[in-house]
Amino acid sequence: MAGRQVQGIGMTSEKTRQRLVDRLRAKGIRDDRVLAAIAATPRHLFVGEALSSRAYEDSALPIGRGQTISQPYVVALMTQAILGEARLGKVLEIGTGSGYQAAILASLAERVFTTERIGELARSARQRFHSMGLHNIFVRHCDGLTGWPSQAPFDAIVVTAGGVVPEDLLLQLAEGGVMVAPEQSGKHQRLIRTTRTCTGFEREDLGAVIFVPLLEGVE
């Protein structure tokens, strides 16, 4: 993993992280690169101190401003869905939140570009990455629906909020690139894996999920 590892004790220890990895493997996460990234990433640093004892539960947790840190299984599933055999070059994440998903991606890609519409969360995540030595993550406070055109094309795009994905965002994928995003269908969300081909886009449904809404604008 890029940067330095941060050790924990008790409910935040390496042994506790390994139990989470074992649960994810039992639920179908098979990519050893993803599991190693989960094991090496101190999730308790991405939640408030009051919730640190719950950091290695396989559940979403509140991080303030009406946002959540995603369930580890969903983070692992989305990460697994964008990986191929080769190491990823550039990855775009829409919705930095606490920064946990970006930290996982940082160990699997050369560079991670992540956007966050809430300024307070963007600033906190940037400081967290700096303190952890994750210098291959770049944070931008902006409307994530516009992506990051100046850095396109991307090998992969991860969207961490549910809604309708703009076509302009899909067009920031490189040919052969993959986007994974929770798309809104009526009252429900489905996790969709979209691959850009030479002739268009191929879609695969990865199952039902629940994410905070994908919103435009900035705060």
C-alpha positions as CSV (number, residue, x, y, z in Angstrom):
1,M,0.0,0.0,0.0
2,A,1.2,3.5,-0.8
3,G,2.3,5.4,2.3
4,R,2.9,4.1,5.8
5,Q,0.8,1.6,7.6
6,V,-0.8,2.7,10.9
7,Q,-1.0,0.1,13.6
8,G,-4.0,-0.3,15.9
9,I,-4.8,-2.0,19.2
10,G,-7.8,-3.9,20.6
11,M,-10.8,-3.4,18.3
12,T,-8.6,-1.7,15.7
13,S,-5.8,-4.2,15.6
14,E,-4.4,-6.2,12.7
15,K,-6.1,-9.3,14.0
16,T,-9.5,-7.5,14.0
17,R,-8.9,-6.4,10.4
18,Q,-8.1,-10.0,9.4
19,R,-11.4,-11.1,10.8
20,L,-13.1,-8.6,8.5
21,V,-11.1,-10.0,5.6
22,D,-12.2,-13.5,6.5
23,R,-15.9,-12.4,6.5
24,L,-15.5,-10.7,3.1
25,R,-13.9,-13.8,1.6
26,A,-16.8,-15.9,2.9
27,K,-19.2,-13.5,1.2
28,G,-17.5,-14.0,-2.2
29,I,-14.7,-11.5,-2.4
30,R,-12.0,-13.5,-4.1
31,D,-9.4,-11.1,-5.4
32,D,-6.4,-11.3,-3.1
33,R,-5.2,-7.8,-4.0
34,V,-8.5,-6.4,-2.7
35,L,-8.4,-8.4,0.5
36,A,-4.8,-7.4,1.1
37,A,-5.7,-3.7,0.7
38,I,-8.6,-4.1,3.1
39,A,-6.3,-5.8,5.6
40,A,-3.7,-3.1,5.3
41,T,-6.0,-0.1,5.6
42,P,-6.9,1.2,9.1
43,R,-10.6,1.9,8.7
44,H,-10.9,3.2,12.2
45,L,-9.0,6.3,11.1
46,F,-11.8,7.1,8.7
47,V,-14.6,7.3,11.3
48,G,-15.1,9.4,14.4
49,E,-13.4,8.3,17.6
50,A,-16.8,7.3,19.1
51,L,-17.3,4.8,16.3
52,S,-13.8,3.4,16.1
53,S,-14.8,0.2,18.0
54,R,-17.3,-0.5,15.2
55,A,-14.9,0.3,12.3
56,Y,-14.3,-3.4,11.4
57,E,-17.9,-4.4,11.4
58,D,-19.2,-5.1,7.9
59,S,-21.6,-2.2,7.9
60,A,-21.9,1.4,6.8
61,L,-21.3,4.0,9.4
62,P,-22.2,7.8,9.6
63,I,-19.4,10.3,9.0
64,G,-21.5,13.5,9.4
65,R,-23.2,15.9,6.9
66,G,-25.7,13.1,6.1
67,Q,-23.0,10.9,4.6
68,T,-21.7,7.5,5.4
69,I,-18.6,5.4,5.0
70,S,-19.6,2.5,2.9
71,Q,-20.0,-1.1,4.1
72,P,-16.6,-2.9,3.6
73,Y,-18.2,-5.6,1.5
74,V,-19.5,-3.0,-0.9
75,V,-16.1,-1.3,-1.1
76,A,-14.5,-4.6,-1.8
77,L,-17.1,-5.6,-4.4
78,M,-16.7,-2.3,-6.3
79,T,-13.0,-2.4,-6.1
80,Q,-12.9,-6.0,-7.3
81,A,-15.2,-5.1,-10.2
82,I,-12.8,-2.6,-11.7
83,L,-9.6,-4.7,-11.5
84,G,-8.0,-6.4,-14.4
85,E,-4.8,-8.3,-14.6
86,A,-2.6,-5.2,-15.1
87,R,-2.1,-2.6,-12.4
88,L,-4.5,0.4,-12.9
89,G,-3.0,3.7,-14.0
90,K,-5.5,6.5,-13.3
91,V,-8.7,6.0,-11.3
92,L,-11.5,8.6,-10.8
93,E,-13.7,8.4,-7.7
94,I,-16.9,10.4,-7.5
95,G,-17.7,11.1,-3.8
96,T,-14.7,11.1,-1.5
97,G,-16.6,11.0,1.7
98,S,-14.3,9.9,4.5
99,G,-11.7,8.8,2.0
100,Y,-11.7,5.1,2.8
101,Q,-12.6,3.9,-0.7
102,A,-9.8,6.2,-2.2
103,A,-7.3,4.8,0.3
104,I,-8.1,1.2,-0.8
105,L,-7.8,2.3,-4.4
106,A,-4.4,4.0,-3.7
107,S,-2.7,0.7,-3.2
108,L,-4.1,-0.7,-6.5
109,A,-3.6,2.2,-8.8
110,E,-0.8,4.6,-9.8
111,R,-2.9,7.6,-9.2
112,V,-6.4,8.2,-7.7
113,F,-8.4,11.4,-8.4
114,T,-11.3,11.8,-6.1
115,T,-14.0,14.5,-6.1
116,E,-16.2,15.6,-3.2
117,R,-19.1,18.1,-3.3
118,I,-19.0,18.9,0.4
119,G,-16.0,21.1,1.2
120,E,-15.7,20.0,4.9
121,L,-15.4,16.4,3.9
122,A,-12.9,17.2,1.0
123,R,-10.7,19.1,3.4
124,S,-10.8,16.4,6.1
125,A,-10.0,13.6,3.6
126,R,-7.1,15.6,2.1
127,Q,-5.6,16.0,5.6
128,R,-6.2,12.3,6.4
129,F,-4.4,11.2,3.2
130,H,-1.5,13.5,4.0
131,S,-1.1,12.2,7.5
132,M,-1.2,8.6,6.3
133,G,1.4,9.3,3.6
134,L,-1.0,8.5,0.7
135,H,0.6,11.0,-1.8
136,N,-0.9,9.4,-4.9
137,I,-4.4,10.6,-4.1
138,F,-5.6,13.9,-5.4
139,V,-8.7,15.6,-4.0
140,R,-10.9,18.2,-5.7
141,H,-13.8,20.0,-4.1
142,C,-16.3,20.2,-7.0
143,D,-19.5,18.9,-8.5
144,G,-18.6,15.3,-9.1
145,L,-21.1,14.9,-11.9
146,T,-18.7,16.8,-14.1
147,G,-15.9,14.3,-13.4
148,W,-12.3,15.5,-13.8
149,P,-12.0,16.2,-17.6
150,S,-8.5,17.6,-17.5
151,Q,-7.2,14.2,-16.2
152,A,-9.3,12.0,-18.5
153,P,-9.2,9.3,-19.8
154,F,-9.4,7.0,-16.8
155,D,-8.8,3.3,-16.5
156,A,-11.6,3.1,-14.0
157,I,-14.3,5.2,-12.4
158,V,-15.9,4.5,-9.1
159,V,-19.1,6.3,-8.2
160,T,-20.0,6.2,-4.5
161,A,-23.5,7.7,-4.6
162,G,-26.7,6.4,-6.2
163,G,-28.5,8.1,-9.1
164,V,-28.3,8.6,-12.9
165,V,-24.8,8.6,-14.3
166,P,-24.3,11.4,-16.8
167,E,-23.0,10.4,-20.3
168,D,-20.2,13.0,-20.0
169,L,-18.8,11.0,-17.1
170,L,-18.9,7.7,-19.0
171,L,-17.0,9.4,-21.8
172,Q,-14.1,10.0,-19.5
173,L,-13.4,6.3,-19.4
174,A,-10.6,5.1,-21.6
175,E,-11.4,2.4,-24.1
176,G,-11.4,-0.9,-22.1
177,G,-12.0,1.1,-19.0
178,V,-14.6,0.2,-16.4
179,M,-17.0,2.2,-14.3
180,V,-18.9,0.8,-11.3
181,A,-21.8,2.9,-10.0
182,P,-25.0,2.4,-8.1
183,E,-27.8,3.4,-10.5
184,Q,-31.3,4.4,-9.4
185,S,-34.2,2.4,-10.8
186,G,-37.4,3.6,-9.3
187,K,-37.1,3.3,-5.5
188,H,-34.2,0.8,-5.8
189,Q,-30.5,1.0,-6.6
190,R,-28.5,-1.6,-8.6
191,L,-24.7,-1.7,-8.8
192,I,-23.8,-1.6,-12.5
193,R,-20.5,-2.4,-14.0
194,T,-20.0,-0.6,-17.4
195,T,-17.1,-1.3,-19.7
196,R,-16.3,1.0,-22.6
197,T,-15.6,-0.9,-25.8
198,C,-14.5,0.3,-29.3
199,T,-18.2,0.2,-30.3
200,G,-20.0,1.6,-27.2
201,F,-20.7,0.4,-23.6
202,E,-21.4,-3.0,-22.1
203,R,-23.3,-3.2,-18.8
204,E,-23.5,-5.9,-16.1
205,D,-25.7,-5.9,-13.0
206,L,-23.9,-6.8,-9.8
207,G,-26.9,-6.7,-7.5
208,A,-28.9,-4.5,-5.2
209,V,-27.2,-1.8,-3.1
210,I,-28.1,1.2,-0.9
211,F,-26.1,4.5,-1.3
212,V,-26.6,8.1,-0.4
213,P,-28.1,10.1,-3.3
214,L,-25.9,11.3,-6.2
215,L,-26.4,15.1,-6.1
216,E,-25.2,18.0,-8.3
217,G,-23.6,21.2,-7.1
218,V,-21.3,21.9,-4.2
219,E,-21.6,22.8,-0.5
